């Protein structure tokens, strides 16, 4: 690849980058000018608290997922952290740390 080819590639990529930036700026200006930017619908639904504190509900437009944790559930990351922390020799490490 010669220096002339590199300069052509650089010029082309600069044009592509500039077109992308001006497209974003133009779109923002268009939506702001027409007032459509402020008119997006906002969902304002009440968040339902689950009856069981060990139950987490994730809802999307297409699905509903219910995750039920065990009563004394400890995440794996916390278990690994406590295991590694136990090697430090600190007397407060492990299950007694709170």
Backbone as XML, in Angstrom:
<?xml version="1.0"?>
<chain id="A" units="angstrom">
  <residue number="1" name="UNK">
    <atom name="N" x="0.845" y="-1.160" z="0.000"/>
    <atom name="CA" x="0.000" y="0.000" z="0.000"/>
    <atom name="C" x="0.902" y="1.238" z="0.000"/>
  </residue>
  <residue number="2" name="UNK">
    <atom name="N" x="0.672" y="2.096" z="-0.920"/>
    <atom name="CA" x="1.505" y="3.283" z="-1.033"/>
    <atom name="C" x="0.925" y="4.424" z="-0.209"/>
  </residue>
  <residue number="3" name="UNK">
    <atom name="N" x="1.701" y="5.476" z="-0.117"/>
    <atom name="CA" x="1.266" y="6.637" z="0.647"/>
    <atom name="C" x="0.048" y="7.284" z="0.004"/>
  </residue>
  <residue number="4" name="UNK">
    <atom name="N" x="-0.023" y="7.232" z="-1.323"/>
    <atom name="CA" x="-1.162" y="7.811" z="-2.030"/>
    <atom name="C" x="-2.448" y="7.040" z="-1.709"/>
  </residue>
  <residue number="5" name="UNK">
    <atom name="N" x="-2.351" y="5.713" z="-1.611"/>
    <atom name="CA" x="-3.518" y="4.895" z="-1.260"/>
    <atom name="C" x="-3.985" y="5.180" z="0.167"/>
  </residue>
  <residue number="6" name="UNK">
    <atom name="N" x="-3.044" y="5.383" z="1.060"/>
    <atom name="CA" x="-3.383" y="5.677" z="2.444"/>
    <atom name="C" x="-4.112" y="7.015" z="2.529"/>
  </residue>
  <residue number="7" name="UNK">
    <atom name="N" x="-3.679" y="7.991" z="1.790"/>
    <atom name="CA" x="-4.319" y="9.301" z="1.797"/>
    <atom name="C" x="-5.736" y="9.227" z="1.224"/>
  </residue>
  <residue number="8" name="UNK">
    <atom name="N" x="-5.936" y="8.396" z="0.187"/>
    <atom name="CA" x="-7.277" y="8.218" z="-0.379"/>
    <atom name="C" x="-8.202" y="7.564" z="0.655"/>
  </residue>
  <residue number="9" name="UNK">
    <atom name="N" x="-7.699" y="6.532" z="1.321"/>
    <atom name="CA" x="-8.490" y="5.832" z="2.323"/>
    <atom name="C" x="-8.860" y="6.777" z="3.470"/>
  </residue>
  <residue number="10" name="UNK">
    <atom name="N" x="-7.891" y="7.588" z="3.892"/>
    <atom name="CA" x="-8.134" y="8.536" z="4.977"/>
    <atom name="C" x="-9.193" y="9.568" z="4.579"/>
  </residue>
  <residue number="11" name="UNK">
    <atom name="N" x="-9.127" y="10.046" z="3.344"/>
    <atom name="CA" x="-10.106" y="11.019" z="2.863"/>
    <atom name="C" x="-11.498" y="10.404" z="2.811"/>
  </residue>
  <residue number="12" name="UNK">
    <atom name="N" x="-11.608" y="9.195" z="2.323"/>
    <atom name="CA" x="-12.902" y="8.521" z="2.241"/>
    <atom name="C" x="-13.495" y="8.288" z="3.618"/>
  </residue>
  <residue number="13" name="UNK">
    <atom name="N" x="-12.679" y="7.846" z="4.562"/>
    <atom name="CA" x="-13.177" y="7.601" z="5.906"/>
    <atom name="C" x="-13.565" y="8.906" z="6.604"/>
  </residue>
  <residue number="14" name="UNK">
    <atom name="N" x="-12.872" y="9.986" z="6.310"/>
    <atom name="CA" x="-13.237" y="11.282" z="6.875"/>
    <atom name="C" x="-14.601" y="11.723" z="6.360"/>
  </residue>
  <residue number="15" name="UNK">
    <atom name="N" x="-14.872" y="11.470" z="5.080"/>
    <atom name="CA" x="-16.163" y="11.824" z="4.499"/>
    <atom name="C" x="-17.279" y="10.989" z="5.134"/>
  </residue>
  <residue number="16" name="UNK">
    <atom name="N" x="-17.045" y="9.699" z="5.314"/>
    <atom name="CA" x="-18.040" y="8.823" z="5.933"/>
    <atom name="C" x="-18.314" y="9.276" z="7.367"/>
  </residue>
  <residue number="17" name="UNK">
    <atom name="N" x="-17.266" y="9.595" z="8.108"/>
    <atom name="CA" x="-17.415" y="10.046" z="9.487"/>
    <atom name="C" x="-18.190" y="11.359" z="9.543"/>
  </residue>
  <residue number="18" name="UNK">
    <atom name="N" x="-17.835" y="12.292" z="8.673"/>
    <atom name="CA" x="-18.515" y="13.590" z="8.656"/>
    <atom name="C" x="-19.985" y="13.428" z="8.294"/>
  </residue>
  <residue number="19" name="UNK">
    <atom name="N" x="-20.290" y="12.555" z="7.338"/>
    <atom name="CA" x="-21.692" y="12.327" z="6.957"/>
    <atom name="C" x="-22.474" y="11.758" z="8.138"/>
  </residue>
  <residue number="20" name="UNK">
    <atom name="N" x="-21.882" y="10.858" z="8.887"/>
    <atom name="CA" x="-22.552" y="10.289" z="10.051"/>
    <atom name="C" x="-22.808" y="11.318" z="11.133"/>
  </residue>
  <residue number="21" name="UNK">
    <atom name="N" x="-21.818" y="12.150" z="11.413"/>
    <atom name="CA" x="-21.969" y="13.177" z="12.445"/>
    <atom name="C" x="-23.038" y="14.180" z="12.046"/>
  </residue>
  <residue number="22" name="UNK">
    <atom name="N" x="-23.022" y="14.631" z="10.801"/>
    <atom name="CA" x="-24.010" y="15.607" z="10.355"/>
    <atom name="C" x="-25.409" y="15.000" z="10.289"/>
  </residue>
  <residue number="23" name="UNK">
    <atom name="N" x="-25.497" y="13.703" z="10.036"/>
    <atom name="CA" x="-26.799" y="13.043" z="10.053"/>
    <atom name="C" x="-27.381" y="13.048" z="11.467"/>
  </residue>
  <residue number="24" name="UNK">
    <atom name="N" x="-26.569" y="12.755" z="12.443"/>
    <atom name="CA" x="-27.032" y="12.752" z="13.835"/>
    <atom name="C" x="-27.442" y="14.160" z="14.263"/>
  </residue>
  <residue number="25" name="UNK">
    <atom name="N" x="-26.611" y="15.142" z="13.949"/>
    <atom name="CA" x="-26.928" y="16.530" z="14.317"/>
    <atom name="C" x="-28.192" y="17.000" z="13.608"/>
  </residue>
  <residue number="26" name="UNK">
    <atom name="N" x="-28.316" y="16.665" z="12.328"/>
    <atom name="CA" x="-29.498" y="17.056" z="11.569"/>
    <atom name="C" x="-30.763" y="16.398" z="12.087"/>
  </residue>
  <residue number="27" name="UNK">
    <atom name="N" x="-30.678" y="15.128" z="12.444"/>
    <atom name="CA" x="-31.844" y="14.436" z="12.991"/>
    <atom name="C" x="-32.281" y="15.047" z="14.314"/>
  </residue>
  <residue number="28" name="UNK">
    <atom name="N" x="-31.322" y="15.351" z="15.167"/>
    <atom name="CA" x="-31.649" y="15.977" z="16.452"/>
    <atom name="C" x="-32.309" y="17.334" z="16.230"/>
  </residue>
  <residue number="29" name="UNK">
    <atom name="N" x="-31.741" y="18.133" z="15.323"/>
    <atom name="CA" x="-32.303" y="19.458" z="15.053"/>
    <atom name="C" x="-33.712" y="19.341" z="14.468"/>
  </residue>
  <residue number="30" name="UNK">
    <atom name="N" x="-33.929" y="18.393" z="13.561"/>
    <atom name="CA" x="-35.247" y="18.209" z="12.957"/>
    <atom name="C" x="-36.287" y="17.834" z="14.008"/>
  </residue>
  <residue number="31" name="UNK">
    <atom name="N" x="-35.965" y="16.861" z="14.845"/>
    <atom name="CA" x="-36.916" y="16.431" z="15.868"/>
    <atom name="C" x="-37.136" y="17.514" z="16.922"/>
  </residue>
  <residue number="32" name="UNK">
    <atom name="N" x="-36.121" y="18.274" z="17.258"/>
    <atom name="CA" x="-36.271" y="19.354" z="18.221"/>
    <atom name="C" x="-37.116" y="20.477" z="17.618"/>
  </residue>
  <residue number="33" name="UNK">
    <atom name="N" x="-36.893" y="20.806" z="16.345"/>
    <atom name="CA" x="-37.625" y="21.890" z="15.679"/>
    <atom name="C" x="-39.099" y="21.547" z="15.499"/>
  </residue>
  <residue number="34" name="UNK">
    <atom name="N" x="-39.393" y="20.300" z="15.119"/>
    <atom name="CA" x="-40.783" y="19.911" z="14.882"/>
    <atom name="C" x="-41.521" y="19.586" z="16.168"/>
  </residue>
  <residue number="35" name="UNK">
    <atom name="N" x="-40.809" y="19.466" z="17.278"/>
    <atom name="CA" x="-41.444" y="19.189" z="18.558"/>
    <atom name="C" x="-41.699" y="17.711" z="18.795"/>
  </residue>
  <residue number="36" name="UNK">
    <atom name="N" x="-41.231" y="16.884" z="17.922"/>
    <atom name="CA" x="-41.450" y="15.437" z="18.097"/>
    <atom name="C" x="-40.543" y="14.846" z="19.161"/>
  </residue>
  <residue number="37" name="UNK">
    <atom name="N" x="-39.461" y="15.511" z="19.468"/>
    <atom name="CA" x="-38.523" y="14.997" z="20.470"/>
    <atom name="C" x="-39.154" y="15.001" z="21.853"/>
  </residue>
  <residue number="38" name="UNK">
    <atom name="N" x="-39.962" y="16.013" z="22.145"/>
    <atom name="CA" x="-40.601" y="16.119" z="23.459"/>
    <atom name="C" x="-41.869" y="15.287" z="23.553"/>
  </residue>
  <residue number="39" name="UNK">
    <atom name="N" x="-42.384" y="14.813" z="22.435"/>
    <atom name="CA" x="-43.664" y="14.127" z="22.437"/>
    <atom name="C" x="-43.577" y="12.621" z="22.531"/>
  </residue>
  <residue number="40" name="UNK">
    <atom name="N" x="-42.425" y="12.055" z="22.871"/>
    <atom name="CA" x="-42.320" y="10.600" z="22.982"/>
    <atom name="C" x="-43.181" y="10.127" z="24.144"/>
  </residue>
  <residue number="41" name="UNK">
    <atom name="N" x="-43.915" y="9.053" z="23.948"/>
    <atom name="CA" x="-44.760" y="8.563" z="25.041"/>
    <atom name="C" x="-43.912" y="7.999" z="26.180"/>
  </residue>
  <residue number="42" name="UNK">
    <atom name="N" x="-44.344" y="8.289" z="27.381"/>
    <atom name="CA" x="-43.638" y="7.817" z="28.563"/>
    <atom name="C" x="-44.563" y="6.873" z="29.308"/>
  </residue>
  <residue number="43" name="UNK">
    <atom name="N" x="-44.058" y="5.674" z="29.603"/>
    <atom name="CA" x="-44.856" y="4.715" z="30.359"/>
    <atom name="C" x="-44.848" y="5.119" z="31.821"/>
  </residue>
  <residue number="44" name="UNK">
    <atom name="N" x="-46.007" y="5.269" z="32.382"/>
    <atom name="CA" x="-46.096" y="5.625" z="33.797"/>
    <atom name="C" x="-47.029" y="4.636" z="34.484"/>
  </residue>
  <residue number="45" name="UNK">
    <atom name="N" x="-46.533" y="3.430" z="34.634"/>
    <atom name="CA" x="-47.323" y="2.410" z="35.306"/>
    <atom name="C" x="-46.866" y="2.243" z="36.737"/>
  </residue>
  <residue number="46" name="UNK">
    <atom name="N" x="-47.753" y="1.767" z="37.540"/>
    <atom name="CA" x="-47.406" y="1.541" z="38.933"/>
    <atom name="C" x="-46.596" y="0.254" z="39.040"/>
  </residue>
  <residue number="47" name="UNK">
    <atom name="N" x="-45.573" y="0.301" z="39.855"/>
    <atom name="CA" x="-44.741" y="-0.861" z="40.084"/>
    <atom name="C" x="-45.393" y="-1.696" z="41.164"/>
  </residue>
  <residue number="48" name="UNK">
    <atom name="N" x="-45.675" y="-2.940" z="40.835"/>
    <atom name="CA" x="-46.317" y="-3.824" z="41.798"/>
    <atom name="C" x="-45.249" y="-4.515" z="42.637"/>
  </residue>
  <residue number="49" name="UNK">
    <atom name="N" x="-45.414" y="-4.435" z="43.914"/>
    <atom name="CA" x="-44.507" y="-5.126" z="44.820"/>
    <atom name="C" x="-44.931" y="-6.584" z="44.911"/>
  </residue>
  <residue number="50" name="UNK">
    <atom name="N" x="-44.002" y="-7.511" z="44.736"/>
    <atom name="CA" x="-44.382" y="-8.916" z="44.861"/>
    <atom name="C" x="-44.732" y="-9.256" z="46.304"/>
  </residue>
  <residue number="51" name="UNK">
    <atom name="N" x="-45.672" y="-10.191" z="46.451"/>
    <atom name="CA" x="-46.070" y="-10.589" z="47.796"/>
    <atom name="C" x="-44.944" y="-11.319" z="48.511"/>
  </residue>
  <residue number="52" name="UNK">
    <atom name="N" x="-44.162" y="-12.079" z="47.758"/>
    <atom name="CA" x="-43.054" y="-12.830" z="48.323"/>
    <atom name="C" x="-41.762" y="-12.047" z="48.085"/>
  </residue>
  <residue number="53" name="UNK">
    <atom name="N" x="-40.990" y="-11.704" z="49.130"/>
    <atom name="CA" x="-39.760" y="-10.943" z="48.907"/>
    <atom name="C" x="-38.682" y="-11.747" z="48.176"/>
  </residue>
  <residue number="54" name="UNK">
    <atom name="N" x="-38.812" y="-13.060" z="48.112"/>
    <atom name="CA" x="-37.849" y="-13.899" z="47.410"/>
    <atom name="C" x="-38.236" y="-14.093" z="45.946"/>
  </residue>
  <residue number="55" name="UNK">
    <atom name="N" x="-39.217" y="-13.352" z="45.483"/>
    <atom name="CA" x="-39.697" y="-13.494" z="44.115"/>
    <atom name="C" x="-39.463" y="-12.179" z="43.371"/>
  </residue>
  <residue number="56" name="UNK">
    <atom name="N" x="-38.829" y="-12.277" z="42.186"/>
    <atom name="CA" x="-38.562" y="-11.107" z="41.361"/>
    <atom name="C" x="-39.265" y="-11.310" z="40.024"/>
  </residue>
  <residue number="57" name="UNK">
    <atom name="N" x="-39.992" y="-10.287" z="39.558"/>
    <atom name="CA" x="-40.739" y="-10.376" z="38.308"/>
    <atom name="C" x="-40.145" y="-9.372" z="37.321"/>
  </residue>
  <residue number="58" name="UNK">
    <atom name="N" x="-39.726" y="-9.875" z="36.140"/>
    <atom name="CA" x="-39.252" y="-9.027" z="35.057"/>
    <atom name="C" x="-40.286" y="-9.074" z="33.951"/>
  </residue>
  <residue number="59" name="UNK">
    <atom name="N" x="-40.814" y="-7.907" z="33.578"/>
    <atom name="CA" x="-41.820" y="-7.857" z="32.525"/>
    <atom name="C" x="-41.327" y="-6.995" z="31.378"/>
  </residue>
  <residue number="60" name="UNK">
    <atom name="N" x="-41.488" y="-7.494" z="30.160"/>
    <atom name="CA" x="-41.211" y="-6.727" z="28.963"/>
    <atom name="C" x="-42.491" y="-6.677" z="28.154"/>
  </residue>
  <residue number="61" name="UNK">
    <atom name="N" x="-42.421" y="-6.080" z="26.978"/>
    <atom name="CA" x="-43.606" y="-5.983" z="26.135"/>
    <atom name="C" x="-44.038" y="-7.356" z="25.621"/>
  </residue>
  <residue number="62" name="UNK">
    <atom name="N" x="-43.091" y="-8.300" z="25.565"/>
    <atom name="CA" x="-43.388" y="-9.592" z="24.960"/>
    <atom name="C" x="-43.350" y="-10.766" z="25.923"/>
  </residue>
  <residue number="63" name="UNK">
    <atom name="N" x="-42.801" y="-10.561" z="27.112"/>
    <atom name="CA" x="-42.676" y="-11.707" z="28.008"/>
    <atom name="C" x="-42.758" y="-11.268" z="29.462"/>
  </residue>
  <residue number="64" name="UNK">
    <atom name="N" x="-42.986" y="-12.251" z="30.304"/>
    <atom name="CA" x="-43.002" y="-12.037" z="31.749"/>
    <atom name="C" x="-42.204" y="-13.169" z="32.368"/>
  </residue>
  <residue number="65" name="UNK">
    <atom name="N" x="-41.174" y="-12.817" z="33.141"/>
    <atom name="CA" x="-40.307" y="-13.803" z="33.757"/>
    <atom name="C" x="-40.385" y="-13.660" z="35.263"/>
  </residue>
  <residue number="66" name="UNK">
    <atom name="N" x="-40.614" y="-14.771" z="35.940"/>
    <atom name="CA" x="-40.678" y="-14.785" z="37.393"/>
    <atom name="C" x="-39.515" y="-15.623" z="37.900"/>
  </residue>
  <residue number="67" name="UNK">
    <atom name="N" x="-38.681" y="-15.013" z="38.759"/>
    <atom name="CA" x="-37.548" y="-15.719" z="39.347"/>
    <atom name="C" x="-37.820" y="-15.848" z="40.836"/>
  </residue>
  <residue number="68" name="UNK">
    <atom name="N" x="-37.762" y="-17.081" z="41.331"/>
    <atom name="CA" x="-37.999" y="-17.342" z="42.755"/>
    <atom name="C" x="-36.690" y="-17.835" z="43.360"/>
  </residue>
  <residue number="69" name="UNK">
    <atom name="N" x="-36.177" y="-17.074" z="44.327"/>
    <atom name="CA" x="-34.943" y="-17.438" z="45.000"/>
    <atom name="C" x="-35.255" y="-18.287" z="46.220"/>
  </residue>
  <residue number="70" name="UNK">
    <atom name="N" x="-34.272" y="-19.090" z="46.608"/>
    <atom name="CA" x="-34.410" y="-19.857" z="47.839"/>
    <atom name="C" x="-34.418" y="-18.898" z="49.024"/>
  </residue>
  <residue number="71" name="UNK">
    <atom name="N" x="-34.872" y="-19.378" z="50.174"/>
    <atom name="CA" x="-35.029" y="-18.502" z="51.326"/>
    <atom name="C" x="-33.707" y="-17.864" z="51.752"/>
  </residue>
  <residue number="72" name="UNK">
    <atom name="N" x="-32.657" y="-18.623" z="51.894"/>
    <atom name="CA" x="-31.357" y="-18.104" z="52.323"/>
    <atom name="C" x="-30.374" y="-18.117" z="51.153"/>
  </residue>
  <residue number="73" name="UNK">
    <atom name="N" x="-30.783" y="-17.570" z="50.025"/>
    <atom name="CA" x="-29.971" y="-17.585" z="48.816"/>
    <atom name="C" x="-28.798" y="-16.624" z="48.935"/>
  </residue>
  <residue number="74" name="UNK">
    <atom name="N" x="-27.594" y="-17.104" z="48.588"/>
    <atom name="CA" x="-26.401" y="-16.277" z="48.549"/>
    <atom name="C" x="-25.840" y="-16.368" z="47.131"/>
  </residue>
  <residue number="75" name="UNK">
    <atom name="N" x="-25.668" y="-15.260" z="46.428"/>
    <atom name="CA" x="-25.154" y="-15.317" z="45.056"/>
    <atom name="C" x="-23.761" y="-15.926" z="45.003"/>
  </residue>
  <residue number="76" name="UNK">
    <atom name="N" x="-23.441" y="-16.521" z="43.861"/>
    <atom name="CA" x="-22.146" y="-17.171" z="43.710"/>
    <atom name="C" x="-21.002" y="-16.175" z="43.830"/>
  </residue>
  <residue number="77" name="UNK">
    <atom name="N" x="-21.204" y="-14.955" z="43.348"/>
    <atom name="CA" x="-20.133" y="-13.969" z="43.453"/>
    <atom name="C" x="-19.815" y="-13.655" z="44.908"/>
  </residue>
  <residue number="78" name="UNK">
    <atom name="N" x="-20.834" y="-13.603" z="45.762"/>
    <atom name="CA" x="-20.599" y="-13.354" z="47.186"/>
    <atom name="C" x="-19.913" y="-14.546" z="47.828"/>
  </residue>
  <residue number="79" name="UNK">
    <atom name="N" x="-20.302" y="-15.739" z="47.420"/>
    <atom name="CA" x="-19.647" y="-16.942" z="47.962"/>
    <atom name="C" x="-18.166" y="-16.953" z="47.608"/>
  </residue>
  <residue number="80" name="UNK">
    <atom name="N" x="-17.836" y="-16.652" z="46.342"/>
    <atom name="CA" x="-16.434" y="-16.646" z="45.905"/>
    <atom name="C" x="-15.666" y="-15.550" z="46.633"/>
  </residue>
  <residue number="81" name="UNK">
    <atom name="N" x="-16.284" y="-14.364" z="46.765"/>
    <atom name="CA" x="-15.636" y="-13.262" z="47.473"/>
    <atom name="C" x="-15.337" y="-13.646" z="48.920"/>
  </residue>
  <residue number="82" name="UNK">
    <atom name="N" x="-16.287" y="-14.239" z="49.602"/>
    <atom name="CA" x="-16.073" y="-14.643" z="50.994"/>
    <atom name="C" x="-15.014" y="-15.728" z="51.101"/>
  </residue>
  <residue number="83" name="UNK">
    <atom name="N" x="-14.963" y="-16.644" z="50.131"/>
    <atom name="CA" x="-13.960" y="-17.705" z="50.142"/>
    <atom name="C" x="-12.563" y="-17.118" z="49.989"/>
  </residue>
  <residue number="84" name="UNK">
    <atom name="N" x="-12.392" y="-16.192" z="49.039"/>
    <atom name="CA" x="-11.081" y="-15.585" z="48.822"/>
    <atom name="C" x="-10.706" y="-14.697" z="50.004"/>
  </residue>
  <residue number="85" name="UNK">
    <atom name="N" x="-11.680" y="-14.005" z="50.562"/>
    <atom name="CA" x="-11.419" y="-13.131" z="51.704"/>
    <atom name="C" x="-10.993" y="-13.934" z="52.930"/>
  </residue>
  <residue number="86" name="UNK">
    <atom name="N" x="-11.413" y="-15.196" z="53.023"/>
    <atom name="CA" x="-11.053" y="-16.009" z="54.182"/>
    <atom name="C" x="-9.560" y="-16.307" z="54.227"/>
  </residue>
  <residue number="87" name="UNK">
    <atom name="N" x="-8.858" y="-16.191" z="53.090"/>
    <atom name="CA" x="-7.419" y="-16.441" z="53.066"/>
    <atom name="C" x="-6.615" y="-15.275" z="53.626"/>
  </residue>
  <residue number="88" name="UNK">
    <atom name="N" x="-7.231" y="-14.135" z="53.796"/>
    <atom name="CA" x="-6.502" y="-12.957" z="54.268"/>
    <atom name="C" x="-6.169" y="-13.051" z="55.755"/>
  </residue>
  <residue number="89" name="UNK">
    <atom name="N" x="-6.789" y="-13.969" z="56.479"/>
    <atom name="CA" x="-6.494" y="-14.139" z="57.893"/>
    <atom name="C" x="-7.261" y="-13.184" z="58.783"/>
  </residue>
  <residue number="90" name="UNK">
    <atom name="N" x="-8.153" y="-12.416" z="58.210"/>
    <atom name="CA" x="-8.961" y="-11.487" z="58.990"/>
    <atom name="C" x="-9.995" y="-12.289" z="59.782"/>
  </residue>
  <residue number="91" name="UNK">
    <atom name="N" x="-10.117" y="-12.017" z="61.064"/>
    <atom name="CA" x="-11.049" y="-12.786" z="61.899"/>
    <atom name="C" x="-12.507" y="-12.450" z="61.581"/>
  </residue>
  <residue number="92" name="UNK">
    <atom name="N" x="-12.751" y="-11.286" z="60.951"/>
    <atom name="CA" x="-14.126" y="-10.893" z="60.647"/>
    <atom name="C" x="-14.584" y="-11.421" z="59.295"/>
  </residue>
  <residue number="93" name="UNK">
    <atom name="N" x="-13.734" y="-12.107" z="58.540"/>
    <atom name="CA" x="-14.100" y="-12.557" z="57.196"/>
    <atom name="C" x="-15.065" y="-13.741" z="57.264"/>
  </residue>
  <residue number="94" name="UNK">
    <atom name="N" x="-15.719" y="-13.966" z="56.154"/>
    <atom name="CA" x="-16.647" y="-15.082" z="56.077"/>
    <atom name="C" x="-18.051" y="-14.688" z="56.418"/>
  </residue>
  <residue number="95" name="UNK">
    <atom name="N" x="-18.780" y="-15.590" z="57.076"/>
    <atom name="CA" x="-20.181" y="-15.351" z="57.380"/>
    <atom name="C" x="-20.394" y="-14.346" z="58.515"/>
  </residue>
  <residue number="96" name="UNK">
    <atom name="N" x="-19.374" y="-14.129" z="59.325"/>
    <atom name="CA" x="-19.534" y="-13.243" z="60.468"/>
    <atom name="C" x="-19.448" y="-11.777" z="60.107"/>
  </residue>
  <residue number="97" name="UNK">
    <atom name="N" x="-18.993" y="-11.437" z="58.896"/>
    <atom name="CA" x="-18.802" y="-10.036" z="58.508"/>
    <atom name="C" x="-20.127" y="-9.402" z="58.144"/>
  </residue>
  <residue number="98" name="UNK">
    <atom name="N" x="-20.450" y="-8.308" z="58.822"/>
    <atom name="CA" x="-21.688" y="-7.553" z="58.498"/>
    <atom name="C" x="-21.522" y="-6.129" z="58.869"/>
  </residue>
</chain>
